[in-house]
Amino acid sequence: MSNEDQEIVLNLANPPRCARCSGETLFRAEFPHSWKNAAGQEVSGIRSADLCPACDRGEPSADALLALFAVDGQLGTGNMTVFTDLLGAWVDVVRNRVVDMERLDAEHEAWRRGELDDTSADPDGDAVR
Ligand SMILES: [Zn+2]
């Protein structure tokens, strides 16, 4: 993750409501993100993720962020370093989650177009991977 642009943009003042439960979120983070599409081409863009106290609870890096907000209430110079570390860890988790979903979508697309080699995707032919 060192040679990739890791700049994360935070919306703390007016984050959108959670897309999953429509509750209030703590913030929205936007981060650069790249992945390979079904054709193996590198695609890059900006992804965003909201930290929801209800939906994101249970994931360790999200819990750490939620705990920081619960204890400190707001961000200041005193906890900014800790926050930045926790945020980086959480964004890594979110980024991987997004990539997995995109990979799934890309594979599904390829499969619909008949581009997946069936014998390599399912070597024994019983449709169980
Ligand atoms: Zn939620």
Backbone and ligand atoms as CSV (ligand in chain L), in Angstrom:
chain,resi,resn,atom,element,x,y,z
A,1,MET,N,N,0.807,-1.192,0.000
A,1,MET,CA,C,0.000,0.000,0.000
A,1,MET,C,C,0.848,1.252,0.000
A,2,SER,N,N,2.174,1.092,-0.076
A,2,SER,CA,C,3.026,2.260,0.105
A,2,SER,C,C,3.156,3.086,-1.170
A,3,ASN,N,N,3.200,2.430,-2.327
A,3,ASN,CA,C,3.412,3.204,-3.547
A,3,ASN,C,C,2.095,3.658,-4.175
A,4,GLU,N,N,0.991,3.269,-3.579
A,4,GLU,CA,C,-0.300,3.698,-4.090
A,4,GLU,C,C,-0.681,5.014,-3.427
A,5,ASP,N,N,-1.410,5.835,-4.135
A,5,ASP,CA,C,-1.869,7.089,-3.547
A,5,ASP,C,C,-2.923,6.769,-2.492
A,6,GLN,N,N,-2.579,7.049,-1.254
A,6,GLN,CA,C,-3.456,6.653,-0.154
A,6,GLN,C,C,-4.290,7.810,0.375
A,7,GLU,N,N,-4.413,8.861,-0.404
A,7,GLU,CA,C,-5.126,10.020,0.103
A,7,GLU,C,C,-6.602,9.691,0.344
A,8,ILE,N,N,-7.035,9.948,1.544
A,8,ILE,CA,C,-8.416,9.671,1.926
A,8,ILE,C,C,-9.106,10.994,2.242
A,9,VAL,N,N,-10.235,11.230,1.594
A,9,VAL,CA,C,-10.991,12.461,1.832
A,9,VAL,C,C,-12.159,12.132,2.750
A,10,LEU,N,N,-12.273,12.907,3.807
A,10,LEU,CA,C,-13.316,12.652,4.795
A,10,LEU,C,C,-14.420,13.695,4.723
A,11,ASN,N,N,-15.644,13.241,4.814
A,11,ASN,CA,C,-16.761,14.149,4.998
A,11,ASN,C,C,-17.318,13.897,6.398
A,12,LEU,N,N,-16.910,14.767,7.328
A,12,LEU,CA,C,-17.332,14.616,8.723
A,12,LEU,C,C,-18.508,15.531,9.058
A,13,ALA,N,N,-18.608,16.634,8.320
A,13,ALA,CA,C,-19.571,17.665,8.701
A,13,ALA,C,C,-21.000,17.258,8.361
A,14,ASN,N,N,-21.162,16.643,7.194
A,14,ASN,CA,C,-22.513,16.352,6.744
A,14,ASN,C,C,-22.547,15.033,5.970
A,15,PRO,N,N,-22.220,13.947,6.645
A,15,PRO,CA,C,-22.174,12.663,5.920
A,15,PRO,C,C,-23.573,12.211,5.525
A,16,PRO,N,N,-23.680,11.502,4.412
A,16,PRO,CA,C,-24.990,11.016,3.984
A,16,PRO,C,C,-25.505,9.935,4.948
A,17,ARG,N,N,-26.771,9.672,4.868
A,17,ARG,CA,C,-27.329,8.599,5.704
A,17,ARG,C,C,-26.868,7.244,5.194
A,18,CYS,N,N,-26.882,6.281,6.078
A,18,CYS,CA,C,-26.405,4.949,5.737
A,18,CYS,C,C,-27.280,4.338,4.638
A,19,ALA,N,N,-26.646,3.823,3.593
A,19,ALA,CA,C,-27.383,3.223,2.483
A,19,ALA,C,C,-27.997,1.892,2.892
A,20,ARG,N,N,-27.514,1.321,3.989
A,20,ARG,CA,C,-27.983,0.000,4.391
A,20,ARG,C,C,-29.144,0.079,5.373
A,21,CYS,N,N,-29.050,1.000,6.370
A,21,CYS,CA,C,-30.105,1.048,7.390
A,21,CYS,C,C,-30.753,2.422,7.481
A,22,SER,N,N,-30.330,3.374,6.654
A,22,SER,CA,C,-30.764,4.774,6.649
A,22,SER,C,C,-30.590,5.479,7.983
A,23,GLY,N,N,-29.732,4.936,8.827
A,23,GLY,CA,C,-29.383,5.632,10.071
A,23,GLY,C,C,-28.303,6.663,9.813
A,24,GLU,N,N,-27.963,7.398,10.860
A,24,GLU,CA,C,-26.922,8.411,10.702
A,24,GLU,C,C,-25.546,7.757,10.720
A,25,THR,N,N,-24.682,8.240,9.842
A,25,THR,CA,C,-23.315,7.725,9.806
A,25,THR,C,C,-22.386,8.730,10.484
A,26,LEU,N,N,-21.205,8.267,10.837
A,26,LEU,CA,C,-20.230,9.149,11.481
A,26,LEU,C,C,-19.478,9.978,10.456
A,27,PHE,N,N,-19.142,9.361,9.355
A,27,PHE,CA,C,-18.478,10.102,8.292
A,27,PHE,C,C,-18.508,9.286,7.018
A,28,ARG,N,N,-18.220,9.968,5.921
A,28,ARG,CA,C,-17.991,9.290,4.653
A,28,ARG,C,C,-16.529,9.472,4.290
A,29,ALA,N,N,-15.904,8.389,3.897
A,29,ALA,CA,C,-14.519,8.447,3.446
A,29,ALA,C,C,-14.481,8.150,1.952
A,30,GLU,N,N,-13.752,8.975,1.217
A,30,GLU,CA,C,-13.548,8.720,-0.205
A,30,GLU,C,C,-12.072,8.444,-0.423
A,31,PHE,N,N,-11.781,7.423,-1.217
A,31,PHE,CA,C,-10.389,7.026,-1.376
A,31,PHE,C,C,-10.167,6.521,-2.791
A,32,PRO,N,N,-8.960,6.744,-3.307
A,32,PRO,CA,C,-8.629,6.230,-4.641
A,32,PRO,C,C,-8.547,4.714,-4.598
A,33,HIS,N,N,-8.861,4.125,-5.704
A,33,HIS,CA,C,-9.049,2.689,-5.687
A,33,HIS,C,C,-8.848,2.174,-7.111
A,34,SER,N,N,-8.116,1.103,-7.262
A,34,SER,CA,C,-7.969,0.535,-8.597
A,34,SER,C,C,-8.144,-0.977,-8.534
A,35,TRP,N,N,-8.579,-1.531,-9.617
A,35,TRP,CA,C,-8.812,-2.966,-9.670
A,35,TRP,C,C,-8.673,-3.416,-11.110
A,36,LYS,N,N,-8.673,-4.711,-11.293
A,36,LYS,CA,C,-8.589,-5.247,-12.647
A,36,LYS,C,C,-9.977,-5.701,-13.086
A,37,ASN,N,N,-10.362,-5.325,-14.285
A,37,ASN,CA,C,-11.668,-5.754,-14.777
A,37,ASN,C,C,-11.567,-7.155,-15.398
A,38,ALA,N,N,-12.648,-7.621,-15.947
A,38,ALA,CA,C,-12.698,-8.996,-16.455
A,38,ALA,C,C,-11.681,-9.220,-17.560
A,39,ALA,N,N,-11.324,-8.154,-18.274
A,39,ALA,CA,C,-10.362,-8.283,-19.366
A,39,ALA,C,C,-8.920,-8.135,-18.870
A,40,GLY,N,N,-8.761,-7.979,-17.540
A,40,GLY,CA,C,-7.434,-7.861,-16.980
A,40,GLY,C,C,-6.848,-6.468,-17.069
A,41,GLN,N,N,-7.677,-5.491,-17.453
A,41,GLN,CA,C,-7.195,-4.116,-17.544
A,41,GLN,C,C,-7.307,-3.433,-16.185
A,42,GLU,N,N,-6.324,-2.590,-15.903
A,42,GLU,CA,C,-6.338,-1.851,-14.652
A,42,GLU,C,C,-7.355,-0.719,-14.756
A,43,VAL,N,N,-8.282,-0.673,-13.819
A,43,VAL,CA,C,-9.291,0.375,-13.791
A,43,VAL,C,C,-9.128,1.123,-12.476
A,44,SER,N,N,-9.147,2.436,-12.542
A,44,SER,CA,C,-9.016,3.168,-11.288
A,44,SER,C,C,-10.144,4.171,-11.143
A,45,GLY,N,N,-10.433,4.498,-9.921
A,45,GLY,CA,C,-11.512,5.436,-9.656
A,45,GLY,C,C,-11.510,5.816,-8.196
A,46,ILE,N,N,-12.570,6.468,-7.789
A,46,ILE,CA,C,-12.731,6.865,-6.396
A,46,ILE,C,C,-13.884,6.056,-5.814
A,47,ARG,N,N,-13.623,5.499,-4.657
A,47,ARG,CA,C,-14.670,4.765,-3.954
A,47,ARG,C,C,-15.041,5.547,-2.708
A,48,SER,N,N,-16.242,5.353,-2.234
A,48,SER,CA,C,-16.597,5.968,-0.969
A,48,SER,C,C,-17.200,4.916,-0.052
A,49,ALA,N,N,-17.057,5.165,1.234
A,49,ALA,CA,C,-17.608,4.255,2.226
A,49,ALA,C,C,-18.063,5.074,3.421
A,50,ASP,N,N,-19.177,4.699,3.986
A,50,ASP,CA,C,-19.698,5.390,5.160
A,50,ASP,C,C,-19.486,4.514,6.385
A,51,LEU,N,N,-19.124,5.154,7.479
A,51,LEU,CA,C,-19.002,4.398,8.720
A,51,LEU,C,C,-20.308,4.520,9.489
A,52,CYS,N,N,-21.024,3.418,9.569
A,52,CYS,CA,C,-22.319,3.396,10.243
A,52,CYS,C,C,-22.168,2.683,11.582
A,53,PRO,N,N,-22.586,3.320,12.669
A,53,PRO,CA,C,-22.444,2.704,13.996
A,53,PRO,C,C,-23.218,1.394,14.114
A,54,ALA,N,N,-24.295,1.263,13.344
A,54,ALA,CA,C,-25.107,0.048,13.428
A,54,ALA,C,C,-24.560,-1.044,12.509
A,55,CYS,N,N,-24.365,-0.721,11.229
A,55,CYS,CA,C,-24.020,-1.736,10.240
A,55,CYS,C,C,-22.557,-2.169,10.305
A,56,ASP,N,N,-21.663,-1.262,10.687
A,56,ASP,CA,C,-20.243,-1.590,10.637
A,56,ASP,C,C,-19.720,-2.164,11.945
A,57,ARG,N,N,-20.555,-2.179,12.955
A,57,ARG,CA,C,-20.131,-2.746,14.227
A,57,ARG,C,C,-19.804,-4.227,14.030
A,58,GLY,N,N,-18.763,-4.687,14.725
A,58,GLY,CA,C,-18.402,-6.096,14.624
A,58,GLY,C,C,-17.168,-6.324,13.778
A,59,GLU,N,N,-16.837,-5.371,12.940
A,59,GLU,CA,C,-15.601,-5.464,12.167
A,59,GLU,C,C,-14.540,-4.745,13.004
A,60,PRO,N,N,-13.416,-5.403,13.319
A,60,PRO,CA,C,-12.474,-4.849,14.316
A,60,PRO,C,C,-12.016,-3.416,14.043
A,61,SER,N,N,-11.662,-3.096,12.792
A,61,SER,CA,C,-11.159,-1.746,12.547
A,61,SER,C,C,-12.285,-0.716,12.640
A,62,ALA,N,N,-13.499,-1.104,12.282
A,62,ALA,CA,C,-14.647,-0.206,12.424
A,62,ALA,C,C,-14.974,-0.014,13.903
A,63,ASP,N,N,-14.912,-1.083,14.676
A,63,ASP,CA,C,-15.166,-0.982,16.116
A,63,ASP,C,C,-14.184,-0.027,16.776
A,64,ALA,N,N,-12.925,-0.072,16.338
A,64,ALA,CA,C,-11.907,0.807,16.913
A,64,ALA,C,C,-12.244,2.266,16.630
A,65,LEU,N,N,-12.702,2.541,15.412
A,65,LEU,CA,C,-13.090,3.912,15.056
A,65,LEU,C,C,-14.322,4.352,15.854
A,66,LEU,N,N,-15.294,3.470,15.947
A,66,LEU,CA,C,-16.518,3.792,16.686
A,66,LEU,C,C,-16.195,4.062,18.152
A,67,ALA,N,N,-15.270,3.281,18.698
A,67,ALA,CA,C,-14.871,3.463,20.095
A,67,ALA,C,C,-14.185,4.811,20.276
A,68,LEU,N,N,-13.368,5.187,19.311
A,68,LEU,CA,C,-12.675,6.480,19.390
A,68,LEU,C,C,-13.683,7.622,19.406
A,69,PHE,N,N,-14.674,7.550,18.540
A,69,PHE,CA,C,-15.698,8.597,18.504
A,69,PHE,C,C,-16.512,8.594,19.796
A,70,ALA,N,N,-16.806,7.409,20.301
A,70,ALA,CA,C,-17.614,7.302,21.505
A,70,ALA,C,C,-16.890,7.910,22.702
A,71,VAL,N,N,-15.572,7.710,22.755
A,71,VAL,CA,C,-14.798,8.203,23.898
A,71,VAL,C,C,-14.484,9.684,23.756
A,72,ASP,N,N,-13.991,10.061,22.590
A,72,ASP,CA,C,-13.494,11.430,22.414
A,72,ASP,C,C,-14.559,12.387,21.903
A,73,GLY,N,N,-15.616,11.857,21.299
A,73,GLY,CA,C,-16.690,12.723,20.842
A,73,GLY,C,C,-16.394,13.435,19.537
A,74,GLN,N,N,-15.224,13.964,19.409
A,74,GLN,CA,C,-14.878,14.638,18.161
A,74,GLN,C,C,-13.380,14.548,17.924
A,75,LEU,N,N,-13.005,14.928,16.729
A,75,LEU,CA,C,-11.597,14.861,16.369
A,75,LEU,C,C,-10.905,16.170,16.702
A,76,GLY,N,N,-9.693,16.029,17.185
A,76,GLY,CA,C,-8.894,17.224,17.449
A,76,GLY,C,C,-7.432,16.879,17.258
A,77,THR,N,N,-6.582,17.806,17.601
A,77,THR,CA,C,-5.155,17.543,17.411
A,77,THR,C,C,-4.688,16.390,18.292
A,78,GLY,N,N,-5.372,16.184,19.432
A,78,GLY,CA,C,-4.931,15.158,20.372
A,78,GLY,C,C,-5.138,13.743,19.896
A,79,ASN,N,N,-6.161,13.510,19.075
A,79,ASN,CA,C,-6.421,12.127,18.661
A,79,ASN,C,C,-6.317,11.942,17.146
A,80,MET,N,N,-5.844,12.948,16.447
A,80,MET,CA,C,-5.817,12.870,14.991
A,80,MET,C,C,-4.900,11.759,14.482
A,81,THR,N,N,-3.759,11.581,15.138
A,81,THR,CA,C,-2.825,10.548,14.690
A,81,THR,C,C,-3.439,9.164,14.848
A,82,VAL,N,N,-4.030,8.948,16.020
A,82,VAL,CA,C,-4.687,7.656,16.261
A,82,VAL,C,C,-5.800,7.450,15.244
A,83,PHE,N,N,-6.579,8.508,15.042
A,83,PHE,CA,C,-7.686,8.411,14.104
A,83,PHE,C,C,-7.188,8.066,12.701
A,84,THR,N,N,-6.145,8.732,12.250
A,84,THR,CA,C,-5.623,8.493,10.905
A,84,THR,C,C,-5.175,7.041,10.745
A,85,ASP,N,N,-4.522,6.505,11.777
A,85,ASP,CA,C,-4.095,5.101,11.729
A,85,ASP,C,C,-5.295,4.166,11.622
A,86,LEU,N,N,-6.292,4.417,12.479
A,86,LEU,CA,C,-7.476,3.558,12.483
A,86,LEU,C,C,-8.231,3.675,11.164
A,87,LEU,N,N,-8.302,4.905,10.661
A,87,LEU,CA,C,-9.010,5.123,9.398
A,87,LEU,C,C,-8.334,4.363,8.258
A,88,GLY,N,N,-7.001,4.419,8.236
A,88,GLY,CA,C,-6.259,3.712,7.189
A,88,GLY,C,C,-6.540,2.215,7.223
A,89,ALA,N,N,-6.584,1.661,8.440
A,89,ALA,CA,C,-6.852,0.230,8.588
A,89,ALA,C,C,-8.259,-0.109,8.106
A,90,TRP,N,N,-9.194,0.776,8.447
A,90,TRP,CA,C,-10.586,0.513,8.072
A,90,TRP,C,C,-10.767,0.615,6.555
A,91,VAL,N,N,-10.149,1.638,5.969
A,91,VAL,CA,C,-10.277,1.807,4.520
A,91,VAL,C,C,-9.685,0.602,3.781
A,92,ASP,N,N,-8.599,0.047,4.318
A,92,ASP,CA,C,-8.035,-1.160,3.702
A,92,ASP,C,C,-9.054,-2.300,3.698
A,93,VAL,N,N,-9.761,-2.438,4.800
A,93,VAL,CA,C,-10.779,-3.489,4.900
A,93,VAL,C,C,-11.898,-3.226,3.893
A,94,VAL,N,N,-12.362,-1.975,3.868
A,94,VAL,CA,C,-13.459,-1.611,2.968
A,94,VAL,C,C,-13.034,-1.791,1.516
A,95,ARG,N,N,-11.806,-1.371,1.226
A,95,ARG,CA,C,-11.293,-1.458,-0.139
A,95,ARG,C,C,-11.304,-2.917,-0.618
A,96,ASN,N,N,-10.853,-3.810,0.240
A,96,ASN,CA,C,-10.828,-5.223,-0.148
A,96,ASN,C,C,-12.224,-5.783,-0.331
A,97,ARG,N,N,-13.136,-5.313,0.519
A,97,ARG,CA,C,-14.524,-5.767,0.410
A,97,ARG,C,C,-15.111,-5.323,-0.937
A,98,VAL,N,N,-14.834,-4.079,-1.311
A,98,VAL,CA,C,-15.339,-3.556,-2.579
A,98,VAL,C,C,-14.739,-4.319,-3.743
A,99,VAL,N,N,-13.442,-4.576,-3.678
A,99,VAL,CA,C,-12.772,-5.285,-4.762
A,99,VAL,C,C,-13.385,-6.672,-4.943
A,100,ASP,N,N,-13.648,-7.350,-3.844
A,100,ASP,CA,C,-14.252,-8.677,-3.941
A,100,ASP,C,C,-15.588,-8.622,-4.662
A,101,MET,N,N,-16.381,-7.609,-4.347
A,101,MET,CA,C,-17.684,-7.500,-4.988
A,101,MET,C,C,-17.526,-7.201,-6.470
A,102,GLU,N,N,-16.554,-6.349,-6.795
A,102,GLU,CA,C,-16.354,-6.026,-8.205
A,102,GLU,C,C,-15.832,-7.228,-8.970
A,103,ARG,N,N,-14.969,-7.989,-8.329
A,103,ARG,CA,C,-14.452,-9.182,-8.985
A,103,ARG,C,C,-15.602,-10.150,-9.260
A,104,LEU,N,N,-16.474,-10.265,-8.297
A,104,LEU,CA,C,-17.640,-11.130,-8.454
A,104,LEU,C,C,-18.497,-10.659,-9.624
A,105,ASP,N,N,-18.756,-9.346,-9.658
A,105,ASP,CA,C,-19.550,-8.783,-10.748
A,105,ASP,C,C,-18.880,-9.018,-12.095
A,106,ALA,N,N,-17.579,-8.798,-12.138
A,106,ALA,CA,C,-16.842,-8.956,-13.391
A,106,ALA,C,C,-16.908,-10.406,-13.864
A,107,GLU,N,N,-16.766,-11.334,-12.925
A,107,GLU,CA,C,-16.822,-12.744,-13.304
A,107,GLU,C,C,-18.218,-13.122,-13.781
A,108,HIS,N,N,-19.193,-12.555,-13.115
A,108,HIS,CA,C,-20.560,-12.835,-13.515
A,108,HIS,C,C,-20.821,-12.301,-14.926
A,109,GLU,N,N,-20.346,-11.096,-15.189
A,109,GLU,CA,C,-20.464,-10.504,-16.519
A,109,GLU,C,C,-19.806,-11.391,-17.567
A,110,ALA,N,N,-18.596,-11.814,-17.270
A,110,ALA,CA,C,-17.850,-12.641,-18.218
A,110,ALA,C,C,-18.589,-13.951,-18.461
A,111,TRP,N,N,-19.138,-14.489,-17.391
A,111,TRP,CA,C,-19.858,-15.749,-17.505
A,111,TRP,C,C,-21.104,-15.561,-18.380
A,112,ARG,N,N,-21.802,-14.434,-18.188
A,112,ARG,CA,C,-22.997,-14.176,-18.984
A,112,ARG,C,C,-22.663,-14.065,-20.474
A,113,ARG,N,N,-21.484,-13.508,-20.740
A,113,ARG,CA,C,-21.084,-13.350,-22.129
A,113,ARG,C,C,-20.402,-14.599,-22.672
A,114,GLY,N,N,-20.292,-15.612,-21.821
A,114,GLY,CA,C,-19.678,-16.862,-22.260
A,114,GLY,C,C,-18.176,-16.781,-22.401
A,115,GLU,N,N,-17.563,-15.855,-21.649
A,115,GLU,CA,C,-16.131,-15.679,-21.795
A,115,GLU,C,C,-15.314,-16.493,-20.802
A,116,LEU,N,N,-15.976,-17.029,-19.816
A,116,LEU,CA,C,-15.234,-17.836,-18.861
A,116,LEU,C,C,-15.023,-19.235,-19.437
A,117,ASP,N,N,-13.804,-19.722,-19.248
A,117,ASP,CA,C,-13.517,-21.072,-19.702
A,117,ASP,C,C,-14.098,-22.044,-18.684
A,118,ASP,N,N,-15.123,-22.742,-19.056
A,118,ASP,CA,C,-15.839,-23.583,-18.102
A,118,ASP,C,C,-14.962,-24.670,-17.494
A,119,THR,N,N,-14.067,-25.221,-18.282
A,119,THR,CA,C,-13.272,-26.316,-17.740
A,119,THR,C,C,-12.294,-25.823,-16.687
A,120,SER,N,N,-11.796,-24.579,-16.837
A,120,SER,CA,C,-10.867,-24.095,-15.827
A,120,SER,C,C,-11.605,-23.568,-14.606
A,121,ALA,N,N,-12.807,-23.011,-14.820
A,121,ALA,CA,C,-13.571,-22.493,-13.687
A,121,ALA,C,C,-14.154,-23.631,-12.867
A,122,ASP,N,N,-14.397,-24.707,-13.493
A,122,ASP,CA,C,-15.075,-25.818,-12.828
A,122,ASP,C,C,-14.480,-27.120,-13.362
A,123,PRO,N,N,-13.262,-27.422,-12.914
A,123,PRO,CA,C,-12.485,-28.483,-13.543
A,123,PRO,C,C,-13.168,-29.848,-13.541
A,124,ASP,N,N,-13.907,-30.184,-12.514
A,124,ASP,CA,C,-14.496,-31.512,-12.501
A,124,ASP,C,C,-15.920,-31.529,-13.044
A,125,GLY,N,N,-16.407,-30.359,-13.479
A,125,GLY,CA,C,-17.661,-30.326,-14.205
A,125,GLY,C,C,-18.907,-30.603,-13.385
A,126,ASP,N,N,-18.787,-30.550,-12.061
A,126,ASP,CA,C,-19.990,-30.825,-11.276
A,126,ASP,C,C,-20.639,-29.559,-10.726
A,127,ALA,N,N,-20.167,-28.400,-11.229
A,127,ALA,CA,C,-20.742,-27.114,-10.867
A,127,ALA,C,C,-20.523,-26.738,-9.411
A,128,VAL,N,N,-19.630,-27.427,-8.728
A,128,VAL,CA,C,-19.281,-27.054,-7.357
A,128,VAL,C,C,-17.838,-26.593,-7.348
A,129,ARG,N,N,-17.624,-25.369,-6.856
A,129,ARG,CA,C,-16.258,-24.852,-6.837
A,129,ARG,C,C,-15.597,-25.155,-5.508
L,1,ZN,ZN,ZN,-26.312,1.451,8.760
